Amino acid sequence: MNFFAYYSEFDFEKYAISIKNNCVFLKENQSAVMFIEEPFNQTNTARCVNQQGSVKIRNAIMESNKTWNSGEPNLSQIGVDLRQITATNVEAAKNCPNKGRSRFSGSRRLRRGR
C-alpha cells in the first residue's frame, strides 16, 4: 500500500497535510507536532496530538508498512485471532432478537428518514 510507504517517510515536523486539496505544504505553526488540515474548516484536526502520540502514530505507520510489505498480509500479523472473533460473533448473534440475521437482509432496503 502506497499510503503506508509514503507516510512512513513523511516529515511531519516540517510539512502539513491537506486532505481537501490532496497536497502537502510547509507548516506555518511549527509548535503543532502534527498538522492535518480538516477539509471543511481548514483547522488542524491533529491539534491534540502531542510528541508522545506523534511517536506512536509514526511507529504504527512504519510497522504497518513493514507488515504490508512482508508478504501476504493477514490479520494474525497484527495480533488479531479470527477464531476468537468468529466465536464471539456467533455467541453474540444467539442473543440478538433477530437471531443473528441482518435486519437489512432480503429485499428490504434502508430508506432515509425512517
Phi and psi restraints in degrees (range 20) as a CNS / XPLOR table:
assign (resid 1 and name C) (resid 2 and name N)
       (resid 2 and name CA) (resid 2 and name C) 1.0 -66.4 20.0 2
assign (resid 2 and name N) (resid 2 and name CA)
       (resid 2 and name C) (resid 3 and name N) 1.0 -27.1 20.0 2
assign (resid 2 and name C) (resid 3 and name N)
       (resid 3 and name CA) (resid 3 and name C) 1.0 -55.4 20.0 2
assign (resid 3 and name N) (resid 3 and name CA)
       (resid 3 and name C) (resid 4 and name N) 1.0 -53.5 20.0 2
assign (resid 3 and name C) (resid 4 and name N)
       (resid 4 and name CA) (resid 4 and name C) 1.0 -66.4 20.0 2
assign (resid 4 and name N) (resid 4 and name CA)
       (resid 4 and name C) (resid 5 and name N) 1.0 -40.1 20.0 2
assign (resid 4 and name C) (resid 5 and name N)
       (resid 5 and name CA) (resid 5 and name C) 1.0 -62.4 20.0 2
assign (resid 5 and name N) (resid 5 and name CA)
       (resid 5 and name C) (resid 6 and name N) 1.0 -45.2 20.0 2
assign (resid 5 and name C) (resid 6 and name N)
       (resid 6 and name CA) (resid 6 and name C) 1.0 -64.0 20.0 2
assign (resid 6 and name N) (resid 6 and name CA)
       (resid 6 and name C) (resid 7 and name N) 1.0 -51.4 20.0 2
assign (resid 6 and name C) (resid 7 and name N)
       (resid 7 and name CA) (resid 7 and name C) 1.0 -78.7 20.0 2
assign (resid 7 and name N) (resid 7 and name CA)
       (resid 7 and name C) (resid 8 and name N) 1.0 -14.0 20.0 2
assign (resid 7 and name C) (resid 8 and name N)
       (resid 8 and name CA) (resid 8 and name C) 1.0 -71.4 20.0 2
assign (resid 8 and name N) (resid 8 and name CA)
       (resid 8 and name C) (resid 9 and name N) 1.0 -19.8 20.0 2
assign (resid 8 and name C) (resid 9 and name N)
       (resid 9 and name CA) (resid 9 and name C) 1.0 -114.0 20.0 2
assign (resid 9 and name N) (resid 9 and name CA)
       (resid 9 and name C) (resid 10 and name N) 1.0 6.2 20.0 2
assign (resid 9 and name C) (resid 10 and name N)
       (resid 10 and name CA) (resid 10 and name C) 1.0 -70.6 20.0 2
assign (resid 10 and name N) (resid 10 and name CA)
       (resid 10 and name C) (resid 11 and name N) 1.0 139.5 20.0 2
assign (resid 10 and name C) (resid 11 and name N)
       (resid 11 and name CA) (resid 11 and name C) 1.0 -91.7 20.0 2
assign (resid 11 and name N) (resid 11 and name CA)
       (resid 11 and name C) (resid 12 and name N) 1.0 86.8 20.0 2
assign (resid 11 and name C) (resid 12 and name N)
       (resid 12 and name CA) (resid 12 and name C) 1.0 -66.4 20.0 2
assign (resid 12 and name N) (resid 12 and name CA)
       (resid 12 and name C) (resid 13 and name N) 1.0 -23.1 20.0 2
assign (resid 12 and name C) (resid 13 and name N)
       (resid 13 and name CA) (resid 13 and name C) 1.0 -73.5 20.0 2
assign (resid 13 and name N) (resid 13 and name CA)
       (resid 13 and name C) (resid 14 and name N) 1.0 -29.7 20.0 2
assign (resid 13 and name C) (resid 14 and name N)
       (resid 14 and name CA) (resid 14 and name C) 1.0 -101.4 20.0 2
assign (resid 14 and name N) (resid 14 and name CA)
       (resid 14 and name C) (resid 15 and name N) 1.0 -33.2 20.0 2
assign (resid 14 and name C) (resid 15 and name N)
       (resid 15 and name CA) (resid 15 and name C) 1.0 -117.1 20.0 2
assign (resid 15 and name N) (resid 15 and name CA)
       (resid 15 and name C) (resid 16 and name N) 1.0 153.3 20.0 2
assign (resid 15 and name C) (resid 16 and name N)
       (resid 16 and name CA) (resid 16 and name C) 1.0 -110.1 20.0 2
assign (resid 16 and name N) (resid 16 and name CA)
       (resid 16 and name C) (resid 17 and name N) 1.0 159.4 20.0 2
assign (resid 16 and name C) (resid 17 and name N)
       (resid 17 and name CA) (resid 17 and name C) 1.0 -113.8 20.0 2
assign (resid 17 and name N) (resid 17 and name CA)
       (resid 17 and name C) (resid 18 and name N) 1.0 130.2 20.0 2
assign (resid 17 and name C) (resid 18 and name N)
       (resid 18 and name CA) (resid 18 and name C) 1.0 -111.2 20.0 2
assign (resid 18 and name N) (resid 18 and name CA)
       (resid 18 and name C) (resid 19 and name N) 1.0 110.1 20.0 2
assign (resid 18 and name C) (resid 19 and name N)
       (resid 19 and name CA) (resid 19 and name C) 1.0 -72.6 20.0 2
assign (resid 19 and name N) (resid 19 and name CA)
       (resid 19 and name C) (resid 20 and name N) 1.0 -41.4 20.0 2
assign (resid 19 and name C) (resid 20 and name N)
       (resid 20 and name CA) (resid 20 and name C) 1.0 -59.1 20.0 2
assign (resid 20 and name N) (resid 20 and name CA)
       (resid 20 and name C) (resid 21 and name N) 1.0 -44.5 20.0 2
assign (resid 20 and name C) (resid 21 and name N)
       (resid 21 and name CA) (resid 21 and name C) 1.0 -96.2 20.0 2
assign (resid 21 and name N) (resid 21 and name CA)
       (resid 21 and name C) (resid 22 and name N) 1.0 0.0 20.0 2
assign (resid 21 and name C) (resid 22 and name N)
       (resid 22 and name CA) (resid 22 and name C) 1.0 52.9 20.0 2
assign (resid 22 and name N) (resid 22 and name CA)
       (resid 22 and name C) (resid 23 and name N) 1.0 53.1 20.0 2
assign (resid 22 and name C) (resid 23 and name N)
       (resid 23 and name CA) (resid 23 and name C) 1.0 -154.4 20.0 2
assign (resid 23 and name N) (resid 23 and name CA)
       (resid 23 and name C) (resid 24 and name N) 1.0 174.7 20.0 2
assign (resid 23 and name C) (resid 24 and name N)
       (resid 24 and name CA) (resid 24 and name C) 1.0 -119.8 20.0 2
assign (resid 24 and name N) (resid 24 and name CA)
       (resid 24 and name C) (resid 25 and name N) 1.0 156.7 20.0 2
assign (resid 24 and name C) (resid 25 and name N)
       (resid 25 and name CA) (resid 25 and name C) 1.0 -149.5 20.0 2
assign (resid 25 and name N) (resid 25 and name CA)
       (resid 25 and name C) (resid 26 and name N) 1.0 160.2 20.0 2
assign (resid 25 and name C) (resid 26 and name N)
       (resid 26 and name CA) (resid 26 and name C) 1.0 -63.2 20.0 2
assign (resid 26 and name N) (resid 26 and name CA)
       (resid 26 and name C) (resid 27 and name N) 1.0 135.7 20.0 2
assign (resid 26 and name C) (resid 27 and name N)
       (resid 27 and name CA) (resid 27 and name C) 1.0 -70.4 20.0 2
assign (resid 27 and name N) (resid 27 and name CA)
       (resid 27 and name C) (resid 28 and name N) 1.0 129.7 20.0 2
assign (resid 27 and name C) (resid 28 and name N)
       (resid 28 and name CA) (resid 28 and name C) 1.0 -79.7 20.0 2
assign (resid 28 and name N) (resid 28 and name CA)
       (resid 28 and name C) (resid 29 and name N) 1.0 -39.6 20.0 2
assign (resid 28 and name C) (resid 29 and name N)
       (resid 29 and name CA) (resid 29 and name C) 1.0 -96.4 20.0 2
assign (resid 29 and name N) (resid 29 and name CA)
       (resid 29 and name C) (resid 30 and name N) 1.0 95.7 20.0 2
assign (resid 29 and name C) (resid 30 and name N)
       (resid 30 and name CA) (resid 30 and name C) 1.0 -72.0 20.0 2
assign (resid 30 and name N) (resid 30 and name CA)
       (resid 30 and name C) (resid 31 and name N) 1.0 -12.2 20.0 2
assign (resid 30 and name C) (resid 31 and name N)
       (resid 31 and name CA) (resid 31 and name C) 1.0 -76.7 20.0 2
assign (resid 31 and name N) (resid 31 and name CA)
       (resid 31 and name C) (resid 32 and name N) 1.0 -20.2 20.0 2
assign (resid 31 and name C) (resid 32 and name N)
       (resid 32 and name CA) (resid 32 and name C) 1.0 -73.9 20.0 2
assign (resid 32 and name N) (resid 32 and name CA)
       (resid 32 and name C) (resid 33 and name N) 1.0 123.7 20.0 2
assign (resid 32 and name C) (resid 33 and name N)
       (resid 33 and name CA) (resid 33 and name C) 1.0 -64.3 20.0 2
assign (resid 33 and name N) (resid 33 and name CA)
       (resid 33 and name C) (resid 34 and name N) 1.0 -39.3 20.0 2
assign (resid 33 and name C) (resid 34 and name N)
       (resid 34 and name CA) (resid 34 and name C) 1.0 -142.7 20.0 2
assign (resid 34 and name N) (resid 34 and name CA)
       (resid 34 and name C) (resid 35 and name N) 1.0 136.7 20.0 2
assign (resid 34 and name C) (resid 35 and name N)
       (resid 35 and name CA) (resid 35 and name C) 1.0 -128.0 20.0 2
assign (resid 35 and name N) (resid 35 and name CA)
       (resid 35 and name C) (resid 36 and name N) 1.0 112.7 20.0 2
assign (resid 35 and name C) (resid 36 and name N)
       (resid 36 and name CA) (resid 36 and name C) 1.0 -122.1 20.0 2
assign (resid 36 and name N) (resid 36 and name CA)
       (resid 36 and name C) (resid 37 and name N) 1.0 112.7 20.0 2
assign (resid 36 and name C) (resid 37 and name N)
       (resid 37 and name CA) (resid 37 and name C) 1.0 -69.0 20.0 2
assign (resid 37 and name N) (resid 37 and name CA)
       (resid 37 and name C) (resid 38 and name N) 1.0 125.3 20.0 2
assign (resid 37 and name C) (resid 38 and name N)
       (resid 38 and name CA) (resid 38 and name C) 1.0 -68.9 20.0 2
assign (resid 38 and name N) (resid 38 and name CA)
       (resid 38 and name C) (resid 39 and name N) 1.0 127.2 20.0 2
assign (resid 38 and name C) (resid 39 and name N)
       (resid 39 and name CA) (resid 39 and name C) 1.0 -66.9 20.0 2
assign (resid 39 and name N) (resid 39 and name CA)
       (resid 39 and name C) (resid 40 and name N) 1.0 -20.3 20.0 2
assign (resid 39 and name C) (resid 40 and name N)
       (resid 40 and name CA) (resid 40 and name C) 1.0 -94.7 20.0 2
assign (resid 40 and name N) (resid 40 and name CA)
       (resid 40 and name C) (resid 41 and name N) 1.0 -39.3 20.0 2
assign (resid 40 and name C) (resid 41 and name N)
       (resid 41 and name CA) (resid 41 and name C) 1.0 -122.0 20.0 2
assign (resid 41 and name N) (resid 41 and name CA)
       (resid 41 and name C) (resid 42 and name N) 1.0 8.2 20.0 2
assign (resid 41 and name C) (resid 42 and name N)
       (resid 42 and name CA) (resid 42 and name C) 1.0 59.5 20.0 2
assign (resid 42 and name N) (resid 42 and name CA)
       (resid 42 and name C) (resid 43 and name N) 1.0 21.9 20.0 2
assign (resid 42 and name C) (resid 43 and name N)
       (resid 43 and name CA) (resid 43 and name C) 1.0 -84.5 20.0 2
assign (resid 43 and name N) (resid 43 and name CA)
       (resid 43 and name C) (resid 44 and name N) 1.0 172.2 20.0 2
assign (resid 43 and name C) (resid 44 and name N)
       (resid 44 and name CA) (resid 44 and name C) 1.0 -85.5 20.0 2
assign (resid 44 and name N) (resid 44 and name CA)
       (resid 44 and name C) (resid 45 and name N) 1.0 105.8 20.0 2
assign (resid 44 and name C) (resid 45 and name N)
       (resid 45 and name CA) (resid 45 and name C) 1.0 -70.1 20.0 2
assign (resid 45 and name N) (resid 45 and name CA)
       (resid 45 and name C) (resid 46 and name N) 1.0 -16.1 20.0 2
assign (resid 45 and name C) (resid 46 and name N)
       (resid 46 and name CA) (resid 46 and name C) 1.0 -102.5 20.0 2
assign (resid 46 and name N) (resid 46 and name CA)
       (resid 46 and name C) (resid 47 and name N) 1.0 23.7 20.0 2
assign (resid 46 and name C) (resid 47 and name N)
       (resid 47 and name CA) (resid 47 and name C) 1.0 -62.6 20.0 2
assign (resid 47 and name N) (resid 47 and name CA)
       (resid 47 and name C) (resid 48 and name N) 1.0 -25.1 20.0 2
assign (resid 47 and name C) (resid 48 and name N)
       (resid 48 and name CA) (resid 48 and name C) 1.0 -89.7 20.0 2
assign (resid 48 and name N) (resid 48 and name CA)
       (resid 48 and name C) (resid 49 and name N) 1.0 -0.6 20.0 2
assign (resid 48 and name C) (resid 49 and name N)
       (resid 49 and name CA) (resid 49 and name C) 1.0 -76.0 20.0 2
assign (resid 49 and name N) (resid 49 and name CA)
       (resid 49 and name C) (resid 50 and name N) 1.0 120.9 20.0 2
assign (resid 49 and name C) (resid 50 and name N)
       (resid 50 and name CA) (resid 50 and name C) 1.0 -97.1 20.0 2
assign (resid 50 and name N) (resid 50 and name CA)
       (resid 50 and name C) (resid 51 and name N) 1.0 -177.8 20.0 2
assign (resid 50 and name C) (resid 51 and name N)
       (resid 51 and name CA) (resid 51 and name C) 1.0 -59.0 20.0 2
assign (resid 51 and name N) (resid 51 and name CA)
       (resid 51 and name C) (resid 52 and name N) 1.0 -43.6 20.0 2
assign (resid 51 and name C) (resid 52 and name N)
       (resid 52 and name CA) (resid 52 and name C) 1.0 -64.1 20.0 2
assign (resid 52 and name N) (resid 52 and name CA)
       (resid 52 and name C) (resid 53 and name N) 1.0 -42.5 20.0 2
assign (resid 52 and name C) (resid 53 and name N)
       (resid 53 and name CA) (resid 53 and name C) 1.0 -65.3 20.0 2
assign (resid 53 and name N) (resid 53 and name CA)
       (resid 53 and name C) (resid 54 and name N) 1.0 -37.9 20.0 2
assign (resid 53 and name C) (resid 54 and name N)
       (resid 54 and name CA) (resid 54 and name C) 1.0 -62.1 20.0 2
assign (resid 54 and name N) (resid 54 and name CA)
       (resid 54 and name C) (resid 55 and name N) 1.0 -42.1 20.0 2
assign (resid 54 and name C) (resid 55 and name N)
       (resid 55 and name CA) (resid 55 and name C) 1.0 -62.5 20.0 2
assign (resid 55 and name N) (resid 55 and name CA)
       (resid 55 and name C) (resid 56 and name N) 1.0 -42.5 20.0 2
assign (resid 55 and name C) (resid 56 and name N)
       (resid 56 and name CA) (resid 56 and name C) 1.0 -63.8 20.0 2
assign (resid 56 and name N) (resid 56 and name CA)
       (resid 56 and name C) (resid 57 and name N) 1.0 -42.1 20.0 2
assign (resid 56 and name C) (resid 57 and name N)
       (resid 57 and name CA) (resid 57 and name C) 1.0 -63.7 20.0 2
assign (resid 57 and name N) (resid 57 and name CA)
       (resid 57 and name C) (resid 58 and name N) 1.0 -47.0 20.0 2
assign (resid 57 and name C) (resid 58 and name N)
       (resid 58 and name CA) (resid 58 and name C) 1.0 -62.2 20.0 2
assign (resid 58 and name N) (resid 58 and name CA)
       (resid 58 and name C) (resid 59 and name N) 1.0 -43.1 20.0 2
assign (resid 58 and name C) (resid 59 and name N)
       (resid 59 and name CA) (resid 59 and name C) 1.0 -62.5 20.0 2
assign (resid 59 and name N) (resid 59 and name CA)
       (resid 59 and name C) (resid 60 and name N) 1.0 -40.5 20.0 2
assign (resid 59 and name C) (resid 60 and name N)
       (resid 60 and name CA) (resid 60 and name C) 1.0 -64.1 20.0 2
assign (resid 60 and name N) (resid 60 and name CA)
       (resid 60 and name C) (resid 61 and name N) 1.0 -40.7 20.0 2
assign (resid 60 and name C) (resid 61 and name N)
       (resid 61 and name CA) (resid 61 and name C) 1.0 -65.3 20.0 2
assign (resid 61 and name N) (resid 61 and name CA)
       (resid 61 and name C) (resid 62 and name N) 1.0 -45.0 20.0 2
assign (resid 61 and name C) (resid 62 and name N)
       (resid 62 and name CA) (resid 62 and name C) 1.0 -64.9 20.0 2
assign (resid 62 and name N) (resid 62 and name CA)
       (resid 62 and name C) (resid 63 and name N) 1.0 -41.0 20.0 2
assign (resid 62 and name C) (resid 63 and name N)
       (resid 63 and name CA) (resid 63 and name C) 1.0 -66.0 20.0 2
assign (resid 63 and name N) (resid 63 and name CA)
       (resid 63 and name C) (resid 64 and name N) 1.0 -39.5 20.0 2
assign (resid 63 and name C) (resid 64 and name N)
       (resid 64 and name CA) (resid 64 and name C) 1.0 -63.7 20.0 2
assign (resid 64 and name N) (resid 64 and name CA)
       (resid 64 and name C) (resid 65 and name N) 1.0 -41.2 20.0 2
assign (resid 64 and name C) (resid 65 and name N)
       (resid 65 and name CA) (resid 65 and name C) 1.0 -62.6 20.0 2
assign (resid 65 and name N) (resid 65 and name CA)
       (resid 65 and name C) (resid 66 and name N) 1.0 -44.5 20.0 2
assign (resid 65 and name C) (resid 66 and name N)
       (resid 66 and name CA) (resid 66 and name C) 1.0 -63.1 20.0 2
assign (resid 66 and name N) (resid 66 and name CA)
       (resid 66 and name C) (resid 67 and name N) 1.0 -44.5 20.0 2
assign (resid 66 and name C) (resid 67 and name N)
       (resid 67 and name CA) (resid 67 and name C) 1.0 -63.8 20.0 2
assign (resid 67 and name N) (resid 67 and name CA)
       (resid 67 and name C) (resid 68 and name N) 1.0 -44.7 20.0 2
assign (resid 67 and name C) (resid 68 and name N)
       (resid 68 and name CA) (resid 68 and name C) 1.0 -60.9 20.0 2
assign (resid 68 and name N) (resid 68 and name CA)
       (resid 68 and name C) (resid 69 and name N) 1.0 -37.5 20.0 2
assign (resid 68 and name C) (resid 69 and name N)
       (resid 69 and name CA) (resid 69 and name C) 1.0 -90.5 20.0 2
assign (resid 69 and name N) (resid 69 and name CA)
       (resid 69 and name C) (resid 70 and name N) 1.0 4.4 20.0 2
assign (resid 69 and name C) (resid 70 and name N)
       (resid 70 and name CA) (resid 70 and name C) 1.0 -89.8 20.0 2
assign (resid 70 and name N) (resid 70 and name CA)
       (resid 70 and name C) (resid 71 and name N) 1.0 11.5 20.0 2
assign (resid 70 and name C) (resid 71 and name N)
       (resid 71 and name CA) (resid 71 and name C) 1.0 126.0 20.0 2
assign (resid 71 and name N) (resid 71 and name CA)
       (resid 71 and name C) (resid 72 and name N) 1.0 -151.0 20.0 2
assign (resid 71 and name C) (resid 72 and name N)
       (resid 72 and name CA) (resid 72 and name C) 1.0 -69.6 20.0 2
assign (resid 72 and name N) (resid 72 and name CA)
       (resid 72 and name C) (resid 73 and name N) 1.0 111.1 20.0 2
assign (resid 72 and name C) (resid 73 and name N)
       (resid 73 and name CA) (resid 73 and name C) 1.0 -70.1 20.0 2
assign (resid 73 and name N) (resid 73 and name CA)
       (resid 73 and name C) (resid 74 and name N) 1.0 142.9 20.0 2
assign (resid 73 and name C) (resid 74 and name N)
       (resid 74 and name CA) (resid 74 and name C) 1.0 -149.2 20.0 2
assign (resid 74 and name N) (resid 74 and name CA)
       (resid 74 and name C) (resid 75 and name N) 1.0 159.8 20.0 2
assign (resid 74 and name C) (resid 75 and name N)
       (resid 75 and name CA) (resid 75 and name C) 1.0 -65.6 20.0 2
assign (resid 75 and name N) (resid 75 and name CA)
       (resid 75 and name C) (resid 76 and name N) 1.0 -25.2 20.0 2
assign (resid 75 and name C) (resid 76 and name N)
       (resid 76 and name CA) (resid 76 and name C) 1.0 -65.4 20.0 2
assign (resid 76 and name N) (resid 76 and name CA)
       (resid 76 and name C) (resid 77 and name N) 1.0 -23.6 20.0 2
assign (resid 76 and name C) (resid 77 and name N)
       (resid 77 and name CA) (resid 77 and name C) 1.0 -65.7 20.0 2
assign (resid 77 and name N) (resid 77 and name CA)
       (resid 77 and name C) (resid 78 and name N) 1.0 -22.0 20.0 2
assign (resid 77 and name C) (resid 78 and name N)
       (resid 78 and name CA) (resid 78 and name C) 1.0 -111.8 20.0 2
assign (resid 78 and name N) (resid 78 and name CA)
       (resid 78 and name C) (resid 79 and name N) 1.0 19.2 20.0 2
assign (resid 78 and name C) (resid 79 and name N)
       (resid 79 and name CA) (resid 79 and name C) 1.0 85.4 20.0 2
assign (resid 79 and name N) (resid 79 and name CA)
       (resid 79 and name C) (resid 80 and name N) 1.0 17.4 20.0 2
assign (resid 79 and name C) (resid 80 and name N)
       (resid 80 and name CA) (resid 80 and name C) 1.0 -96.2 20.0 2
assign (resid 80 and name N) (resid 80 and name CA)
       (resid 80 and name C) (resid 81 and name N) 1.0 123.7 20.0 2
assign (resid 80 and name C) (resid 81 and name N)
       (resid 81 and name CA) (resid 81 and name C) 1.0 -99.8 20.0 2
assign (resid 81 and name N) (resid 81 and name CA)
       (resid 81 and name C) (resid 82 and name N) 1.0 104.2 20.0 2
assign (resid 81 and name C) (resid 82 and name N)
       (resid 82 and name CA) (resid 82 and name C) 1.0 -62.4 20.0 2
assign (resid 82 and name N) (resid 82 and name CA)
       (resid 82 and name C) (resid 83 and name N) 1.0 -31.3 20.0 2
assign (resid 82 and name C) (resid 83 and name N)
       (resid 83 and name CA) (resid 83 and name C) 1.0 -62.4 20.0 2
assign (resid 83 and name N) (resid 83 and name CA)
       (resid 83 and name C) (resid 84 and name N) 1.0 -40.4 20.0 2
assign (resid 83 and name C) (resid 84 and name N)
       (resid 84 and name CA) (resid 84 and name C) 1.0 -68.0 20.0 2
assign (resid 84 and name N) (resid 84 and name CA)
       (resid 84 and name C) (resid 85 and name N) 1.0 -42.0 20.0 2
assign (resid 84 and name C) (resid 85 and name N)
       (resid 85 and name CA) (resid 85 and name C) 1.0 -63.7 20.0 2
assign (resid 85 and name N) (resid 85 and name CA)
       (resid 85 and name C) (resid 86 and name N) 1.0 -45.3 20.0 2
assign (resid 85 and name C) (resid 86 and name N)
       (resid 86 and name CA) (resid 86 and name C) 1.0 -62.5 20.0 2
assign (resid 86 and name N) (resid 86 and name CA)
       (resid 86 and name C) (resid 87 and name N) 1.0 -45.6 20.0 2
assign (resid 86 and name C) (resid 87 and name N)
       (resid 87 and name CA) (resid 87 and name C) 1.0 -62.1 20.0 2
assign (resid 87 and name N) (resid 87 and name CA)
       (resid 87 and name C) (resid 88 and name N) 1.0 -41.6 20.0 2
assign (resid 87 and name C) (resid 88 and name N)
       (resid 88 and name CA) (resid 88 and name C) 1.0 -64.2 20.0 2
assign (resid 88 and name N) (resid 88 and name CA)
       (resid 88 and name C) (resid 89 and name N) 1.0 -43.3 20.0 2
assign (resid 88 and name C) (resid 89 and name N)
       (resid 89 and name CA) (resid 89 and name C) 1.0 -64.5 20.0 2
assign (resid 89 and name N) (resid 89 and name CA)
       (resid 89 and name C) (resid 90 and name N) 1.0 -39.4 20.0 2
assign (resid 89 and name C) (resid 90 and name N)
       (resid 90 and name CA) (resid 90 and name C) 1.0 -64.3 20.0 2
assign (resid 90 and name N) (resid 90 and name CA)
       (resid 90 and name C) (resid 91 and name N) 1.0 -45.7 20.0 2
assign (resid 90 and name C) (resid 91 and name N)
       (resid 91 and name CA) (resid 91 and name C) 1.0 -63.7 20.0 2
assign (resid 91 and name N) (resid 91 and name CA)
       (resid 91 and name C) (resid 92 and name N) 1.0 -42.9 20.0 2
assign (resid 91 and name C) (resid 92 and name N)
       (resid 92 and name CA) (resid 92 and name C) 1.0 -64.2 20.0 2
assign (resid 92 and name N) (resid 92 and name CA)
       (resid 92 and name C) (resid 93 and name N) 1.0 -38.5 20.0 2
assign (resid 92 and name C) (resid 93 and name N)
       (resid 93 and name CA) (resid 93 and name C) 1.0 -64.3 20.0 2
assign (resid 93 and name N) (resid 93 and name CA)
       (resid 93 and name C) (resid 94 and name N) 1.0 -32.8 20.0 2
assign (resid 93 and name C) (resid 94 and name N)
       (resid 94 and name CA) (resid 94 and name C) 1.0 -62.9 20.0 2
assign (resid 94 and name N) (resid 94 and name CA)
       (resid 94 and name C) (resid 95 and name N) 1.0 -28.9 20.0 2
assign (resid 94 and name C) (resid 95 and name N)
       (resid 95 and name CA) (resid 95 and name C) 1.0 -90.3 20.0 2
assign (resid 95 and name N) (resid 95 and name CA)
       (resid 95 and name C) (resid 96 and name N) 1.0 -4.1 20.0 2
assign (resid 95 and name C) (resid 96 and name N)
       (resid 96 and name CA) (resid 96 and name C) 1.0 -75.5 20.0 2
assign (resid 96 and name N) (resid 96 and name CA)
       (resid 96 and name C) (resid 97 and name N) 1.0 142.8 20.0 2
assign (resid 96 and name C) (resid 97 and name N)
       (resid 97 and name CA) (resid 97 and name C) 1.0 -59.2 20.0 2
assign (resid 97 and name N) (resid 97 and name CA)
       (resid 97 and name C) (resid 98 and name N) 1.0 -30.9 20.0 2
assign (resid 97 and name C) (resid 98 and name N)
       (resid 98 and name CA) (resid 98 and name C) 1.0 -93.2 20.0 2
assign (resid 98 and name N) (resid 98 and name CA)
       (resid 98 and name C) (resid 99 and name N) 1.0 15.4 20.0 2
assign (resid 98 and name C) (resid 99 and name N)
       (resid 99 and name CA) (resid 99 and name C) 1.0 56.6 20.0 2
assign (resid 99 and name N) (resid 99 and name CA)
       (resid 99 and name C) (resid 100 and name N) 1.0 34.6 20.0 2
assign (resid 99 and name C) (resid 100 and name N)
       (resid 100 and name CA) (resid 100 and name C) 1.0 86.9 20.0 2
assign (resid 100 and name N) (resid 100 and name CA)
       (resid 100 and name C) (resid 101 and name N) 1.0 -2.9 20.0 2
assign (resid 100 and name C) (resid 101 and name N)
       (resid 101 and name CA) (resid 101 and name C) 1.0 -82.0 20.0 2
assign (resid 101 and name N) (resid 101 and name CA)
       (resid 101 and name C) (resid 102 and name N) 1.0 142.0 20.0 2
assign (resid 101 and name C) (resid 102 and name N)
       (resid 102 and name CA) (resid 102 and name C) 1.0 -68.7 20.0 2
assign (resid 102 and name N) (resid 102 and name CA)
       (resid 102 and name C) (resid 103 and name N) 1.0 137.1 20.0 2
assign (resid 102 and name C) (resid 103 and name N)
       (resid 103 and name CA) (resid 103 and name C) 1.0 -72.7 20.0 2
assign (resid 103 and name N) (resid 103 and name CA)
       (resid 103 and name C) (resid 104 and name N) 1.0 -8.4 20.0 2
assign (resid 103 and name C) (resid 104 and name N)
       (resid 104 and name CA) (resid 104 and name C) 1.0 -105.1 20.0 2
assign (resid 104 and name N) (resid 104 and name CA)
       (resid 104 and name C) (resid 105 and name N) 1.0 7.8 20.0 2
assign (resid 104 and name C) (resid 105 and name N)
       (resid 105 and name CA) (resid 105 and name C) 1.0 -78.7 20.0 2
assign (resid 105 and name N) (resid 105 and name CA)
       (resid 105 and name C) (resid 106 and name N) 1.0 166.8 20.0 2
assign (resid 105 and name C) (resid 106 and name N)
       (resid 106 and name CA) (resid 106 and name C) 1.0 79.9 20.0 2
assign (resid 106 and name N) (resid 106 and name CA)
       (resid 106 and name C) (resid 107 and name N) 1.0 -152.9 20.0 2
assign (resid 106 and name C) (resid 107 and name N)
       (resid 107 and name CA) (resid 107 and name C) 1.0 -88.8 20.0 2
assign (resid 107 and name N) (resid 107 and name CA)
       (resid 107 and name C) (resid 108 and name N) 1.0 -8.7 20.0 2
assign (resid 107 and name C) (resid 108 and name N)
       (resid 108 and name CA) (resid 108 and name C) 1.0 -70.1 20.0 2
assign (resid 108 and name N) (resid 108 and name CA)
       (resid 108 and name C) (resid 109 and name N) 1.0 140.7 20.0 2
assign (resid 108 and name C) (resid 109 and name N)
       (resid 109 and name CA) (resid 109 and name C) 1.0 -120.5 20.0 2
assign (resid 109 and name N) (resid 109 and name CA)
       (resid 109 and name C) (resid 110 and name N) 1.0 148.5 20.0 2
assign (resid 109 and name C) (resid 110 and name N)
       (resid 110 and name CA) (resid 110 and name C) 1.0 -76.2 20.0 2
assign (resid 110 and name N) (resid 110 and name CA)
       (resid 110 and name C) (resid 111 and name N) 1.0 126.7 20.0 2
assign (resid 110 and name C) (resid 111 and name N)
       (resid 111 and name CA) (resid 111 and name C) 1.0 -110.6 20.0 2
assign (resid 111 and name N) (resid 111 and name CA)
       (resid 111 and name C) (resid 112 and name N) 1.0 142.6 20.0 2
assign (resid 111 and name C) (resid 112 and name N)
       (resid 112 and name CA) (resid 112 and name C) 1.0 -66.2 20.0 2
assign (resid 112 and name N) (resid 112 and name CA)
       (resid 112 and name C) (resid 113 and name N) 1.0 143.1 20.0 2
assign (resid 112 and name C) (resid 113 and name N)
       (resid 113 and name CA) (resid 113 and name C) 1.0 79.9 20.0 2
assign (resid 113 and name N) (resid 113 and name CA)
       (resid 113 and name C) (resid 114 and name N) 1.0 8.0 20.0 2
